[in-house]
Amino acid sequence: MDKTTRFPISLAGYEIEGLVASDAPRLMRLYEACSDYVLLERGELPNTDSAREEFESFPPSRTEADKFVFGLKAVDGELVGLLACDRDYPQAGCWWIGLLMIDRALRGQGVGHTLCNDFFGWLKSQQVKRVELGVLADNAQALRFWQGLGFELVRTAGPIGIGSKEHMAQVLGRVL
């Protein structure tokens, strides 16, 4: 993970910050503000390990050097969003979005769309050709969000165990 990697954001009053494992305690407020998602995903409310685990999980054959965790930071310094991704996964020239979280108070205001579109623009400038991600099959709101950004179904995967729950996931992708 590289704390110095950032991308331009067009949201007034916000900036992107590269995050590393030592930033996990700062993420706890965001995880609590997104407890609805954590409960859906894991079957339990966020705890002190929730944020730390984001920095310790990698797709097969990926390492810490391939993982990027971007925080969306408000003017007051609070982290109000998180975008975690892995480069060159599942193949070279493709980035995998492992997690997008936006503070519940900011949802529905275009923050997530703008964050993603700015990120996609930066990826294109880095010669990335494609982005893929997985959406929990029972997360209809997330599925609509990603489809609204041009993502299409690639395949269904699972069951995948996360916390105390098992999920089927819709793997989605789009060309940049």
Secondary structure, DSSP 8 states (H G I E B T S, - for coil): --TT------STTEEEEEE-GGGHHHHHHHHHHTHHHHHHHHSS---HHHHHHHTT---TT--GGGEEEEEEEETTS-EEEEEEEETT-SSTTEEEEEEEEE-GGGTTTTHHHHHHHHHHHHHHHTT--EEEEEEETT-HHHHHHHHHTT-EEEEEEEEEEETTEEEEEEEEEEE-
